[in-house]
């Protein structure tokens, strides 16, 4: 084990273990459309085709994201067999390892003064929820934290081994989600003379060395891109190298939002901590905490990257997940100044609110009784936990309470949000039709929502000439998708999604819907 890691690891695995205890709850939620279902389908097609270099979606090359997450999912599937639970375990394990590294990073910066940042990260509602869903941002967060550790080690010791670790971490981060990793690494590297002041003097030559090493981590990804480009036409090559990078920065083709769009979401990112901390103690804690190098590093790891994400036109809330360790380092520094900054006794309000939510949800969806019974049991467990430790101000106890309430929210999400937009039954129906030889095609904009859920052995073919296809296959069916509006009333099966719908239409009814023929020409699927 790396020497600078081993002495700081002993107290950092407890919060990671607490987060891993959420693993049974991964079975509660169905696959979430359209992002998670899409990524599952890409991983499934990779498994079915054996095309490990070039990912595919609906049989076509898929270059929206690099392949690392799909490789990890298939590695997990090779061990456990294909399942939603095992795919989600990839994200949860990445989240737990990230929590552990956050604690190691804090100890490296602040010394042996506990690991509040690790507990804060593990107990954050936003981080815990996304750690249980197959997304790229939690894995990116893990590799960003690994790069942070390498930067701190190099600043403090000048070790060449730290540069090698930074190169590897940058490479993995780029393979996880592309060059966006540099938005997270730029602040701590360029501002290292400030956050390390009073402890270690670092020259600008060393800063440039760190920056070039991080940039060089993207070179292996270029080698993958070259391999993936072989056999593609010029249009597909341009889409991989140019469209997928610059197209998300300026006038984004997906999630194009205003400069200030992130600001209203900032408080929600750090729930529940901002709802229970002692507000009166914050000014003094923040002022005294500026002497803490962990707090200064946290500012460098979160503020510059947040400004950069505000400037980038493509925005989604989960893009900010890798900024959370920096925020937790800041809160951890405040916790060291005010020991009872997050008193456990303040959890009663949250317990009552979540309990009321369970009761209200049960009244709206009484048929999902088992989900609400599970949620209520978790709320009662949290209430008992708060009751037993109500005089405690220990942050680990507050983290456990947060995780219990987070788990209690999952059955509510299943009953009220995710369950109604679950396309699993539609996917099974399509799989049954294809198994019996019934012709089925999809519109070109369908986002691969049904491939994994229906365990399709081959991609569902698409058709751009639906009228002609319907005339040739009058007994067939068309899978239609739209990101807005409502499904046609004559659909034999349809699912209302958070944005839009997906439906199965008889081929005989296609002539009655001329709008379907042209919709895919002017509609981008994110």
N, C-alpha and C positions, 0 to 999 in steps of 0.2 A: 504493500500500500504506500502511496505517496507520503513522504515524511510530514509535509505540512498539512496533510489531510487527517492522518490517524489521530493525533491528540485532540482534534476538535470534533470528531465524529461521534464520540460516545453519547453525548447529550442531544445529538441532532436527529437520531433515528426515531425517538419517541413521537414527535409530531408527525413524522412521515408515516409511522405505524398507525397513528390515529386516523390519518386520511385514508389509508388502505382499508380501514374497517368499514368504509363505505362500499366495498366491493360487492357484498350481497345485494345492495340496492341497484346495481347496474341492470338487474333483471326487471326492474319495475317499469321503466320507460321503454316503449317501442322505439324503433329507429326513427330519428327525427328528420322529416323532409324539410328542405330539399338537400341541404348540405351533407348531413350524415349519410343519408341513403345514397347520395352520389358517390361519396368516398368509399362506402362499402361496395358499391357496384364496380368501381375501378379496381379495388383490391380483388374482388371476385373474378373479374375478367382477366386480371393478371394471373390468378391461380388457374383458371380454366385454359388459358392460351399458352401459358409458360413464357410469355413475352415480358421478361423482367427488366429490360432496358427501357422500352417505350411503353408507358402505361396507355391503356385504351379505355374508352367509355362508349358504349353502344357500337363497339367495333371500330371506332375511329381513334386516331392518336389523341391523347389527352395531355395537354401541356399547361393547364392552368396552375398546377402545383408540381414541385419536384417529387421524386418517387420514394423518398425515405419512409414516410408513414405507411405507404402501401407495402413496402418491403417488410417493415416491422409487423404489420398485421398478418401478412402471409407467413412470417416466421412463427408467430403465435398460433396461427391456424395449423401449421405443420405439427405443432406440439399437441394442441388440444382438439383439433378439428374445427371446421368453420362454425362460428356462432357469433351472435351479436355481443354476448357477454365477453368472450375472449378478445374480440376486436376492441371493445371498450377498455379492457384491462391494459391495453397498450398505453392509452392516455392516462389511466389512473396510476400506473407504475411510473410514467414520466412525471406526473404531478407529485408523487411521493418522493421520487429522487430529487425533484426540484426543491421541495420543502427541505429535504436533508441538506442540499447544497447551500440553501439560503442560510441555514443555521451555521454551517461551516464558514461561509463568507462573513457572517456577522462576528463570529468569534475571531476570525483572522483580523478583522478591522478593529473590534472593540475590546478584544481580550476576553478573559474568562469571567464574563459578567452575565452569564445566562444566554439563552437563545430566544428572546421574545419574538424576533422577526419570523422565525420558523413557525412558532405557534400561531402568530397572527396570519401568516400566509395559509397555513393548513385550515384555519378556522374561518377564512374569508368565504362568504357565501358564493360570490361570483367565481372564485378560483375552484372551490369544491364542486360546484355544479358542472363547470366545463371540464374538470378532470374526469368526469364520468361520461363524457360524450366524445365520440371519435372526431377530433378536430386537430388542426395543425398547430394551434397556438400554444397548447400546453407543452408539446414536444419542443417547440421553439424556445419556450421559457426555460426548459431544462438546459438546453445548449447555450443559451445566453448566460445563465448562471455559471455554467462551467467556464465560459470565456471570462466572466467577471473574476472568478477565482484565479485564473491564469494572469489577468492584468494585475490584480493585487499582489500576487506572488512575485511577478517581475518587478513591480515598483518597489517592493520591500526587500527583495533579495537579488534582483538582477539575474536570476537563474535562466539559462538557456532552455532548460526543461520547461519553464513556464511559457516561453515562446512557442515551443512545440505543442504544448497543450492548447494555447490560444489558436494556433493554426488548425488543430483538429476540431476544436469547438466551433470555430468559424465555419469550417467545412461542413460539419454536421448541421449547423444552423442553416446554412445555405441550402443543403440538401433537404432540410425540413420545410423551408418556406421561401427560399430564394434570397436575393440580395437585401431584403428588408432587415436581415440580421444586423447590417451595418448601422441602421438607424438606432439600434439599441446599444451597440458597442461604441459608437462615436463619442457620446458624452463622457463616459468614464475614462476613455483613453485620452481625449483632448484636454480634459479638465483634471487629469491626474496630478499636476503640480499643485492644484488647489485642495483637493480632498486629502492629499497625503501630507500637507504641510504640517510642520511640527514633529513629524515622525521620520520621514525619509525625504531627502532631496532628490528630485528626478529632473534630468536635463531634457530639453526639447528634442535632442537627438534620440533619447530613449522613447519619447512620445512618438516620434516619427517611425521608429522601429516597431513599436506596438501597432501602429496604424497600418503599416505596410504588411505586417504579418497577418493581421485580421483580413485585409483585402486579399492577400494571397490565398486565404482559405477558400476563396471562390473558384480557384483554378481547377480543382478536381471536378467541380460541377460543370465547368466548360467542357471537360473531357467527356462527361456523361452526355451533355447536350450534343456534342459532335457525333457520338455513337447513336443517339436517338434520332439525329437528323438523317442518317443514312437511309436512303430509300424513300425519303419524303420529297414531295414536289416543292418548288420555290415558295408557293403560297403558305404551305404548312410550316416551312422553315422560318419564314418571316414572322408567322404567328408565334412561334416558340421564342425566338430571340428578341423581337422588337415589341410586338403587340402586348405580350403578357407582362412586360416590365414597364415600358413607358406608358402603355395604355392605362395603367392603374395609378399613375402619378399625376398626369395633367389631363383634365377633362376625361376622367375615368369612364370606361364603358360599363362599369358595374359599381353600384353603391356610390354614385357621384353625389356628394353632399357638401354643405356649406362649411366655411372655415370654422365656425363656432359650434358645429354639430355635436362634438364630443362633450362640451361643457356640462349640459344637464345630466349626463350620465356619470360624472365623476363621483358624486356622493354614493351612488349605488355600487360602484366598484369596490368600495371599502366597507360595505355592510358586512357584519353588524357592528363593527368597531366604532364607527363614527356615531352610532346611535346610543352607545352605552358608556362612552368615555366621559370623564369628568371635565366638562368644558371650562370651568373656572381655573383648573390647573394647567390648561394647555399653554397659555402665553409664557408662563415661567418655564415650563418644560421645554418649549420650543427654543426659547432664548438660551437656556443652559445647554440644550442639546447640540447647539451649533459647534461646540467644542469637541463633539464626538465625531471621529472620522467616519464611523458607520453612517451617521446622519448625512454628512457631507457627500459621501459616496452615493447614498440613496437619492439625494437631490440630483446628482449628476447622472444617475441611472434612469431617472424618471422624467425630470422636467425637460431636458433637451429633446428626448425622444417624443414626448407628448406634443411639443411644439411642432416637430417634424410631421407627426401624424395629422395634426390639424391642417398643415399646409398641403399634404397629399390629398388629392381629391377623392380617392376611393376610401370609404370609411365604413367600418363595422365595429360594434362595441367590443367584440372578442379580440380585435386586433391589439387592444391595450393590455391583454393578459400578461405579456412579458414585462410590463411596467410595474406590475404589482409587487414583485420582490423589492424594488427600489422604494416604493411607498411603505412597505412593511419595515424596511431598515430605518426609515424615518420614524415611524410609530414606535419601533423598538427602542430607539434612542430616547424618545419621550418617556417610554415605560421605565427605562433605567433612572430617569430623573424623578418620576412619580410612581412609586411601586404599585399603588392601587389605582392606576389610571383607568383600568377596565374592571371595576368591581363586579363580582358575580351576582350580587344581590339585585343589580339593575336588569337582570335577565327576565324578571317576572313579567314585564310589559311585553317582551317578545313572545314569551310562552303563552300569554293570554291571547295575543293577536293571532299567532299561528293556530292555537286551539280553536278560536272563533272561525278562522278560515276553514278548518277541517269540518266543523259543524255546518257552515254555510255551503261548502262544497258537497257534503253528503245530502243536503236537502235538494240541491240542484241535480245531482246524479246519484240517486239512491240505488241504482242497479249495480254500481261499482262499490259494493259494500266492503269487500276484502281490502281494497286500497285505503278506504277511509278508516277501517279498523286498525290497519298497520300504522297509518299516520297518527291516529289518536294514541296508540300505544307508545309511539316515539315521543309525542308531546308529553305524555305522562311520565315517561322515563326522564325527560329533560327537567320536568317540574320536580321530580324526586331528587335529581342530581343537584339542582339549585337549592332545594330545601336542605339537603345534607351539608352542602358546602357554602351556605349563604354568608357565613362570616369570613369566607376566604376571599382574598384578592389575587389568588394565584392565576396567572394567565393560562396555564394548561387546563385548569378547570373550566375557564371561560371558553377555551377552544373546543373542549368536549361538548359543552352545552350548544355551541354553535353548530357543530357537526350533527348533533342529534336533531336540531330543528331543521337543518338542511335536508337531512334524510326524511324528515316528516313532510317536507314540501314536495318531495318527488311523487308520492301517490296523488297529491292534489293536482300536480302538473299533468299526471297521467289522465285523471278523470276530466279535468277542465280544459286542458290546452293540447297536449300531445295526442291523447287518445282519439279525439274527434278528427284529427288530421292524419291518422294512421292509414297508409295505403296498402297494408299487408294483405287484406282480403282481396283487394283488386289485383295485387300481384299474383296471388294464388289462383285467381280465376283466369288470368292471362296464361299462366303456366299450364293450367288444365286444358285450355283451348288449344294451345300449341302442342301439347302431348297427344291430343286426339286428332291432330292434323288440320285443325281449323286455321286458315290464313289470318295472320295478325301482323299489322304494320303500325308504326308510330310516326307521328309528325316529327320533322327534323329537330324541333326545339325541345323535345322531351328530355329532361335532365337525368336520364338513367335511374329513375326512381324505383323501377320495378325489377331491375336485373338481379340484384342480390336477394331482395325479398322473395322473389319467385324462384330463386335458384335456377335461373335460366342457363341451360347448357351451352347455348349459343346466343349472341346478341340478337335483340329484336330488330328485324330489318326496318328501314325507314322508307318512306315514299314521298317524293315531292310532287307527284302527279296523282293526287288522291282520287279525282273523278275517274280517271282512266283505270286506276287500280280497282276502284269499287265496282266498275262495270265488269272487269275481268274476274272479280272475286265477290260476287253478290252475297255469299254466305259468310264472308270474312268480317273482321272487326278492325277498327282504327283506334289507336291510343292517342288521344289529343290532350295537349297541355297548354295552359295559358297562365300568365302571371297576374291577371286581373280579370274582373268580371265573374260570371257564374257559368257553370256547366250547362250545356243544352238540356232541355227538359226530356228529350227522347233518348238520352244516354241510358244504357242498360246497367251501368255501374259508374259511380263518380265519387270523388273525395274532395271535399272543400279544404283547401290548404290555408296556411296563414296568409299567403299572398297568391291568390289565384285558385286553380283547380286542376285536376287530372281526371279524365273520363274515358270510358270505353264505349265507342259508338258503333252501331251496326253499319256495315258498308252500304247497305241499302238506303240509309238515311243521309249519306254524305252529300248527294245532290241537293238536299234541302238546306245545306249549310255552306254556301259559297265562301263565307268568310274564313273557313278553316284552311282553304287552299292557299291563301296569301298571308296568313298570320305569321308564319315562321320567317317570312322575308324581312319583316321590320321589327321583330321582337328578339331581344338578346336575353338568353337565359344565363343568369349569374353562375 
